[in-house]
Amino acid sequence: MPNANEDTPTALSQVQRRAVSELLRVSPVADDLARRFQEAGFSLALVGGSVRDALLGRLGNDLDFTTDARPEDVLKIVRPWADAVWEVGIAFGTVGCQKEARVGDAVQHFQVEVTTYRSEAYDRTSRKPEVSYGDSIEEDLVRRDFTVNAMAVALPEKEFIDPHGGLEDLAERVLRTPGTPEESFSDDPLRMMRAARFAAQLDFEVAPEVVAAMKEMAGRLEIVSAERIREELNKLLLSANPRKGLGLLVDTGLADHVLPELPALRLESDEHHRHKDVYEHSLTVLDQAIALEEDGPDLVLRLAALLHDIGKPRTRRFEKDGRVSFHHHEVVGAKMTKKRMTALKYSNEMIKDVSRLVELHLRFHGYGAGEWTDSAVRRYVRDAGPLLTRLHKLTRSDCTTRNKRKAAALSRTYDSLEERIAQLQEQEELDAIRPDLDGNQIQEILGIRPGPAVGRAYKFLLELRLENGPMGHEAAVAALKEWWATQSD
């Protein structure tokens, strides 16, 4: 690693010291592997995000290496060394493996990826990169996305390689490309989304020439597969500051090709929050939802917060009294959420959960000052199901008024609803609301076989249970028989 001299800015001195500390920590794995490559006649270097994170003092146990060895040679070297090896990325020159190693007094598990020097580019019609192998690390680094990811540390000698000024850009917290932005984004258009993601993850600024290229080339994102776009969007949303990255996607026009419903919100005015448009309101709701997370980033909650009002543009109406209304925007928004998430190839379960939260996010506003009956509270819990905790957070986050008195009143009202839910849960096991009689009992009491009639009877008893609470066996039997008599006529 380079030594800091008297002329080196303090910021550079700090990142260099952090890097030395981080690299010493992973040396038992990195140096051991490097010696094996050396003995086989090949070079090995820590590269990309691993070097960047070492310099930032945040290097984890996922290590990225680059080498002049071809994938078949990499396999020969790592198979006797690693605890497990996988070849999922071998078509792109990457071999993955896992290694357990003692670091100090503790045993740690490392995820290692070794990639052959390469260059990759898209043609104008392909959705997949074309991979060709290179012969030098300098050739490999110039093809990297940003200068802060185009640094390497040759091992085991620890020689720092930084041909594009990544160290200075890291100290200045700015994202630039090794070559021209246009060349970089032509090679892989997804890098435009990565710029937004790194801005959000690392709190870096994106250089003006990079932003200009993103605006000019946003349409190139159309050739990237939905799966790759989804994964990049997820990383952005799960970052420490997604608002910053989302703002960049919208301002550059990239969002028009990824999540067009988001920039569409900028044109609308929120009927309840006239001081903000729906776009700004949605980003604030996202921020507030993040603040309520308890067990780390929650992608379902974050997506629901971001998308909860996307139905407003389609439902906007100008009323005679001058107000703007968005009737049933939650229902329309739920359908739009399902359609967009399906296009981005999200899992069926995640699509179901996020669209359900969007559909339910307004339900609380019918609660008023606590006028809901116990029946209404039961239905709220039943409809939310396992999403209830997230619905609590989304609903609380949806209050973005600057009127402190109004915000405090809404918070108190929701406190009241949560208290009533807790009381009913304690009394009635609300999380598992079921009729007082199950399907077998229904069949036995009515003397019928399995079929649609059993389902109708079950639904009738469930409605009774929601309306009245637990009824007890005898009352349920009597109600069932009375209902059945009306069905038989």
N, C-alpha and C positions, 0 to 999 in steps of 0.2 A: 504494500500500500504506500502511496506517496506520503512523504513527511511534510507536515505543515511548517512553513518557514515564517519569518517575521512579516513578510509581505502578504501572506495568505489571510483573507478575511476571517474574522472570528467564526462566522457561520460555517465556512469550509472546515476549519479546525475541529469544530464540534462534530460535524457529520463524519469526518475521518476517524475521530476517536471512537465514535459509536460503532463504526464499521469494524474497526480492529477488535473491539470487545465482542461483537456479534460473531465475527468469523472465528475467533478463538473458541467460542462456544460450540460451533458446529464442526470444528476441525477433526474430532475423532472420526466422523463419518466422511467429510469432504476429502481430507488428506489421504485416508485409507483407500478410498475409491480412486483418487487421482494417481496414487502410486501403482495401482493395478493397471490403469490405462497406460501409464508411462512404461511399465514393464512390457506391455503388449505393443509398444511402439506408437502410441497415440497421445494426443493432447487432451486435456480436460480443463474446463473453466466454469466457475460459477457465473451465472449470467442473468441479465434481465431483471425481473421483479425481485429476485433473491438479492442481487447486489443493491438495488434501490432500497429495499426494506432494511438491509444491513446498515446502509448509510443513514436511514431514518431511525435506526434503533428499534425496529419492529420485525426483525426476521423471525419467522416461525420455524416449524419443522418440515415445511414443504420446500424442497430445494430443487432449483432448476439448473441444469448443467448443459453445456454445449461441447461438442467434440468433432474432430475430423474423422472419427471412426464411423463406418457405415452401420446401419442398424443391425445387420447380422453379426458384425464384430462386437457391437455393444452387448448383444445378447450373450455372446461367448464369455465376455468379461464379467457381466453382472450376475449371471445365473449361479456360479459357485459362491458368490459373495452375499447376495441378497436373501432375505427370508421369504420373499414372494416376488414374482415378476409377472407383469402383464404386458400384452402387446396390442392393446386397443388402438393406440395411436401410431402403430408402426408404419402404416401407409403414409403418414406425414413425417416419418423419420424419428418418431419419439418412442422410447422404451421406458416404461414405468416400473418402479420396484419399491419395496418396503424393506427397511433395515432397522433393527433394534440395536442400540448402542448405549454404552455407559457414558454419561456426561457428568463429571464430578461424582457425586454420591448417588445419582439417580439414573435409572434406565429410561431412555426415551425412545420413542418410535418416530422414524423419519420416513416421509414420502418423497421419493426421488424420481425426477424425470430427466432423462438424458436424450438430447436431441442433436442429430447430426447437423453440422453447418448447412444452412439451406437458404434458398430464396423461394418466395412464393408469390404468385400474382394471379389475378382473375383475368379471364378474357371478358369480352363485353356481354357474353350470353351465359356464362357458366355460373352456377351457384357454389361451386367448390374450388378451392385454391388448386393451382397446378404447382406441384412441388418439384424442385430440382435441387440437388445437393451442391454445396460450395466446397472450396478447398482451403479457405482461410477464415479466421475469426473476424477479420476486418470486413470481409464480404458479407458475413453473417450479420454483423452488427448494423451495417448500413441499411439492411432490410427490415430492421426492427421498427416498431411503431413510433416511439418517442425517445428523445435523447436520454431521458432519465431511465429508460429501459434498455438502452444501448450501451451499457457499461458491463465489463466483465472483470473477473479476478482469475488469472491463470493459476492453476494449482499443480503441485503443492507449493510452488515458490512464492505465491501470494503477489504476483505482479498485477498491478491495476492497469486495465486497458480502457481508455475513454477517448476514442478518436473524435467524438462529436460534441464535447463540452457538456456532457450530462451532469457532471459533478457541479458545475457552476449553475446550471438550470435547476438542479435539485436544491441548491442553497437558496436560489432566488424563488423557488416554488413556482416554476413556470413550465408549461408543457410546450415543447417544440418538437419538430420532426428531424431525424438525421439528415435526410435529403429535403427536397421541396415537399410541402404538404400534399400537393397534387400527385406527385409520384407515390407517396406513401398511401394515400387514400385510393389511388388506382390499383395498387397492389392488393389491398384488402379494404373495401369500403366500410367494413364494420369498425375500423379504427376511428372513424368519426364518432361513433357511439362510445368507443373507449375513451376518447378525449373527455366526453361529458362524465363518464363514470369515474375516471381518475380525478377530475375536478371535484366530484362529490366525495370520493373516498379519501383523498389526500389533502383536500382544501387547497388545490393548486389553481393558478390562473392559466387560461389557455392563451397562447400568444396570438396577437391580432391577425397575423398572416394565416395561422391555423384556422381561426374562426372564419376568416374570409373564404378559405378553401372549403370548409364545411358547408357554408351557405351556397357556394357555387356548385358543389358536387353532391348535395343531399340526395338527389334523385338516383345516384349510383347505388344507394342502399337497397334499391328494389331487387338487385340480383342476389342479395344475401338471403340465406334460408331463414324461415320463420323461427326455427329452433335456435339458431345462433343469435338472432336478434332478441329473442325471449331471454336467453341466458344473460346477455349483456344488460338488458333492462332490469332483470332481477338483481344483478350485482349493484347496479346504480341505486335501485330502490332500497336495498339492504345496507347502503353505505351510511356513514355518519351524518351526511348532509345532502339528502337526495334533492332538496329544493334547488340547490345550486346546479346540479346536473340536469334536472328537468327543465330549468330555465334556459340552459344552453341548448337543449334539444329543441325547445319551442322557438327560441330566438334565431336559430340557424335554419329552421325549416325541416330538420330531421324528424321531429315529432309528426309532421304531416305524413310521413311514410311508416311510422312505427305505432303511434298512438294519436291519430288525427282528432279524436274526440277531445283531447286535452287543449290544443290551441284553439279549438272551436269555442271553448268556454270564455275566451278573452272578450268576446263580443257581447256577452250577456251581462245583465245587471241582476243581482240577487235581490229578490223582493224583501227579504228580512234584513239584509245587511247592505243598505244602499251605498255605504262608504267603500265597498269593495266590489269588484266584478267577481263572477263565479270562479274564474281562474285563480285569482289571488286568494279567494276564500278557500278553494280546494287545497292549495298549497299550505295554507295556514292550518287547515284541518289535519293534513298529513303531519305537519310539525307537532301539533298538539297530541295526535295519536301516538307518535313516536315517544313523546314525553311520558305517556302512560304505560309504555311497555315495561314489563316486570322481569321477563326471562329472556332478554335479548331480542334482536330484530324479529318481527313477525310479518312475513311477506303477505299473508292473507289480510291482516289488518291494514297494512300500508296500501295495498292495492285498493281495498274497499274505501279507505279514506280519500285516496286520489280520485277514484272514479264515482264517488257516491252521487255527484250531481250532474253526471254527463248527459242525463236525460233532459236537462233544462232547455238547451237550445231548441230541441224539437217540440217542446210543450209550451213555449213562451206565448202568452196571450196578453194583449193590451186591453184592460178592462175600461168600461165607460167612465169609471170614477178616477181614471188616471193611473191606477195601480197596474203592476205587471204581475201576472200569475203564471205558475208552472204546475198546473194540476196534473197529478199522477206521474210526475217526473220520476218518481222512485220506481214505478213499474216499467216505464219506458227505459229508464237507466239500467235496470236489471237485465233487460233483454239486450241492450246495446253492450253491456259488460260481457254477457255470455258470448255474443257474436265476436267481439274483439279478442277475447281471451281464447276462443276456439281458433281464430285465425292465427294467433301466436302459438298455438299448439300446447297450451297449458293442459294439465291433467284434468280429467273430468271432475275429480273431487275438489280441486282448487277452484275450478270454474263455478261449481255448484255453491261453494262456500262464499266466494266473493260476491257473486250475483245475488245470493240470498241476503247478505248484509246490506247491499245497496237497496234491495227491495224493502228491507225492514227499517232503514235508518230514520224514517219519519214517524214511525209508529208511536214513539214516545210522546209526540206533540199532541196526541189525543188525550193524554193523561190529565191535561189541564192543571188544576190545583189539587189533584188527588181524587178526582171524581170516579175513577175506574172502580168497578166492582171487583170482588175477588175473582169472579169468572174471567174478567178482562185481563187481570194480572196472570192468571193461569194460562190463558191463550198466548199472551206475550212470551211467556217462558216456553210453552210448547212449540210455538212457531220458531223461536230462536234455537231451540234444541241445544246441541253442543256449542253453538256459536254465541251463547248468551254473554259470556264474559267479554268477548270481542265486541258484541253489540253495545254493551255498557260503555266501553272505551270509545267506540265510534260515535255514539250519541253524545257523550260528554264533549268529545273533540269538535263536534259540529257547531258548538256555540262559539262564534268568533266576534260577537258584538263588542264594541268598545264601551258600551253603556255598562258600567260596573254593577249598578243596581240590578239591571236586567240579567246580567250574567250570574250574579249571586243568587237571584231568585230561581233561575233555571237549574243551577247546581243543587240548591236546596230541594227543589221538586224531584230531581232525579235521585237524590239521597233518600227521599221519602219512598220512591218506587222501589229502590234496592232494598230498603228495610222491609217493605211489605213482601217482596219476593223471598227474602231470607226467612221471615216469619212463616209464610206459607210452605216454604221448603222444609222447614223444621217440622211443621205439622203434617204435611201431606206427601213428602218425597216428590216434589214437583219435577225433579230431573227425570223421573221415570213414570210420568203420568200414563196410566193405563185404565181401561174400564174395570169395574169391580168384578166382572166375569170374563174369563178367557174364552177362546174359540171352542175348546172342547166342552166347557160348561154350557155355552150357548146351544151347541148341537144337542147335548143331552137334555136340556130343559125344554127345547122346542121340538125335539124328536126329528131333527132334520140331518141330512148328510152334508159333507163339505160342499161349498158352492157359493154363488154370489149372495145368497140370502144370509149366510153367516157373516159375510163382510158388511152387509148393510146393518145387521144387528149390532155388530161390533162398533161400527161408526156411530150408531144411535147411542150406545152406552158410553162411548168416549165423549160425545157431546154433553151427555148428562153429567159425566164426571167433571168435565171442565166447568160446567155451569154451577153445579152444586157442591163440588168437593166429594170426598169419600162418602158413599151411601150405605155401605154395609151389604152383606150378602142377601138378606131377605128383601130389603127394599129394591135392590137391583133386580132380583128375580121377578118381583111384582111388576116393576116398571117394564121389564123385558116382555113379560106375558101380555101386559096391556098394549104395548106397542105392536106386538105380533098379531094381536086380534084385529088391529086396524089394517095390517098388511094383508091379512087373509081374506078380507072382504072383497 
